[in-house]
Amino acid sequence: MIYRFAFLLFILNSFCSTITSQDDDVDIDEWQVMKVEAAKDPFANGSQFTINFANYTKEEWCYPLPGAKVNSPFGGARHHSGTDLKTFGGDTIRAAFPGEVILSGPYYAYGYCVILRHANGLETLYSHQSRNLVKVGQWLHAGDPVGLEGQTGRATGIHLHFETRVNGKAFDSSRIFDHENNALIRQIFVVTKQKNGTLKFTAEQVE
């Protein structure tokens, strides 16, 4: 009886290991990995980089909280570093672009927070989540679950605090997302690092 039980445990463990390895085998090609690695410093080869959002397919981007409305915009009198998006508590937050998880866990006033680094040179931050659904080093496709909308950290009410960043510096996400329509703005987006270290954002609209 003991041997039979041990054999069943062995089979179950082998099956679970197979399932885990399949789940972790995300289809990210080598070129994507190289680009994400390079995105650690998008200015490594110059003072400017360009993202052609006009050519992005629906598989290459996702609105971070589908169906959400803006609860608090970027900037303002309190120098808000992100855009607060609100639906209902527990709704699924999704990766805006393909990329790698570089932070996942409690993070000061952000509460449960996730930061992704993307091949296009950007980083995105998702915070105040009730639960993170990813771990550091994990690869995500656009639209993959990141966490659940919540109220952790220093948050007034249930919402997602969403940031778009370059080299850790936040900029207004409404430069690339049409929040009213939950859509990506079709444009050629240019980020320039100026001599004083500040970032300049320009865009050419594409019909």
LOPA-69349 format. One line per field, with one value per residue (C-alpha): residue in three letters; x, y, z. Coordinates in steps of 0.05 Angstrom, whole numbers, plus 32768, in hexadecimal, padded with zeros to 4 digits. Example, Ala and Ser with C-alpha at 12.3 -4.5 7.8 and 13.67 -1.06 7.14 Angstrom:
! LOPA-69349
resn ALA SER
xx 80F6 8111
yy 7FA6 7FEB
zz 809C 808F
END
This chain:
! LOPA-69349
resn MET ILE TYR ARG PHE ALA PHE LEU LEU PHE ILE LEU ASN SER PHE CYS SER THR ILE THR SER GLN ASP ASP ASP VAL ASP ILE ASP GLU TRP GLN VAL MET LYS VAL GLU ALA ALA LYS ASP PRO PHE ALA ASN GLY SER GLN PHE THR ILE ASN PHE ALA ASN TYR THR LYS GLU GLU TRP CYS TYR PRO LEU PRO GLY ALA LYS VAL ASN SER PRO PHE GLY GLY ALA ARG HIS HIS SER GLY THR ASP LEU LYS THR PHE GLY GLY ASP THR ILE ARG ALA ALA PHE PRO GLY GLU VAL ILE LEU SER GLY PRO TYR TYR ALA TYR GLY TYR CYS VAL ILE LEU ARG HIS ALA ASN GLY LEU GLU THR LEU TYR SER HIS GLN SER ARG ASN LEU VAL LYS VAL GLY GLN TRP LEU HIS ALA GLY ASP PRO VAL GLY LEU GLU GLY GLN THR GLY ARG ALA THR GLY ILE HIS LEU HIS PHE GLU THR ARG VAL ASN GLY LYS ALA PHE ASP SER SER ARG ILE PHE ASP HIS GLU ASN ASN ALA LEU ILE ARG GLN ILE PHE VAL VAL THR LYS GLN LYS ASN GLY THR LEU LYS PHE THR ALA GLU GLN VAL GLU
xx 8000 8039 805D 801D 8012 805B 8053 8014 8037 8070 8040 8019 8059 8073 8030 8031 8079 8065 802B 8057 808C 8058 803A 807E 8090 8077 807F 80AF 80E1 812C 8127 80F3 8120 815A 812F 8115 815D 8170 8135 8157 8177 8151 8183 81C0 81CB 81B5 818A 814A 811F 80DF 80A3 8075 8033 8011 8029 8015 7FE5 7FAF 7FDD 8014 7FED 7FB4 7F90 7FA8 7F62 7F2D 7EEC 7F0D 7F01 7F35 7F2B 7F67 7F94 7FE0 7FFF 7FD4 7FDE 7FF5 8027 8005 8037 8004 7FBD 7F8A 7F5A 7F1B 7EEA 7ED5 7EFF 7F1E 7F1E 7F5A 7F93 7FB8 7FFD 7FFD 8035 805F 8098 80BB 80A6 80DD 80B8 807D 806A 805A 807B 8074 8036 8028 8010 8012 8037 8051 8083 808E 80C7 80B4 80DC 80C3 80ED 80B4 80A4 805E 8049 8009 7FFA 7FC8 7FB6 7F93 7FBE 7FF9 7FF3 803B 8082 80C4 80E5 80A4 8096 8052 802D 8002 7FC0 7FDB 7FC1 7FED 7FC3 7F7E 7F64 7F65 7F75 7FB8 7FED 7FDB 7F9B 7F58 7F26 7F2E 7F53 7F91 7FCA 7FE9 802C 8052 809D 80DF 811D 80F2 80D7 808B 8068 801F 8001 7FCE 8006 8001 7FBC 7F78 7F5A 7F14 7F11 7F40 7F6C 7FB4 7FC2 7FDA 8018 8063 807A 80BE 80E3 811F 814F 8165 81A8 818C 8172 8128 80FE 80DA 80A0 8088 8058 8044 7FFC 7FF0 7FAD
yy 8000 8030 8022 802D 8070 8085 8072 809C 80D8 80D0 80D0 810C 8134 8125 813B 817C 818A 8181 81B1 81E5 81E2 81EA 8227 8247 823C 827F 8289 82C3 82C2 82D0 8313 832A 8316 833D 837B 8379 8372 83AF 83D5 83D8 8417 842D 8467 843A 8449 8491 84C7 84B2 8476 846C 843F 8436 8429 8431 83EB 83C7 838E 837C 8345 8377 83A3 83A1 83D5 83C8 83C7 83BA 83E0 8411 845C 848E 849C 84CB 84E3 84EB 852A 8560 8585 8546 8533 84F0 84C1 8494 848D 846F 8441 8425 83ED 83BD 839C 835A 8368 834E 837E 836D 8378 83B4 8398 8358 8358 833F 8347 836D 8379 8356 835F 8392 83D4 840D 8438 8413 83D6 8397 83AE 8392 83B3 8398 83A9 83A9 83A0 83E4 8409 8416 83FC 83F7 83F5 83D9 83E4 83E2 839C 836D 8335 832E 82F6 82F6 82ED 830E 82F3 82DC 82ED 8308 8314 8352 8344 8310 8317 8341 8347 8356 839D 83B0 83E2 83CF 8402 844C 844A 846D 843D 8402 8411 8404 8436 842F 844E 8451 845C 8466 8454 8455 849B 849F 84C5 84D0 848F 84B8 84C7 847F 8467 8485 8478 848D 8456 8424 8427 842F 8470 8460 848B 848D 849B 84BB 84C0 84EF 84F4 853C 8555 8566 851E 852F 850A 8529 8505 8513 84EE 84EC 84D7 84A1 849C
zz 8000 8012 7FD1 7FA9 7FCC 7FBF 7F75 7F6F 7F8F 7F5D 7F22 7F3D 7F49 7F03 7EE5 7F0C 7EF7 7EAE 7EB5 7ED7 7EA2 7E6C 7E8E 7E96 7E4D 7E32 7DE7 7DE7 7DAE 7DB4 7D91 7DC3 7DFD 7DDE 7DD5 7E1D 7E35 7E0C 7E28 7E6C 7E4E 7E0F 7E08 7E06 7DBC 7DBA 7DD9 7DB6 7DA8 7D80 7D89 7D4D 7D6F 7D2C 7D18 7D58 7D4E 7D80 7D9A 7DAC 7DDC 7E0E 7E37 7E7F 7E9D 7E68 7E72 7EA4 7EAB 7EC3 7F0D 7F13 7EDA 7ED8 7EF7 7F16 7F57 7F7C 7F45 7F3A 7F19 7EF7 7EDD 7F0C 7EE7 7F08 7EFA 7F32 7F67 7F52 7F07 7EE1 7ED1 7E91 7E73 7E44 7E18 7E15 7E47 7E85 7ECE 7EF2 7F33 7F55 7F9D 7FD3 7FC1 7FF4 7FE8 7FA7 7FCD 7FA3 7F65 7F24 7EF3 7EAD 7E7E 7E34 7DF4 7DDA 7E0F 7E40 7E85 7EA1 7EEA 7F08 7F51 7F8C 7F75 7FA5 7F89 7F5A 7F27 7F0D 7F27 7F18 7EDA 7EBB 7E71 7E5E 7E1E 7E15 7E38 7E68 7EB0 7EDE 7F1D 7F3A 7F44 7F8E 7FC4 7FE2 7FF7 7FFC 7FD3 7FDA 7FBD 7F8F 7F4F 7F24 7F27 7EE2 7ECE 7E8D 7E96 7E73 7E9C 7EDA 7ECD 7EC7 7E90 7E80 7E65 7E3E 7E0D 7DF4 7E0B 7DFB 7E40 7E2C 7DF8 7E19 7DDA 7DC4 7D9F 7D58 7D53 7D4A 7D91 7D9D 7DE0 7DE4 7E1E 7E24 7E3E 7E82 7E89 7E7F 7E4C 7E11 7DF1 7DAB 7D7D 7D34 7D2A 7CF6 7CD2
END
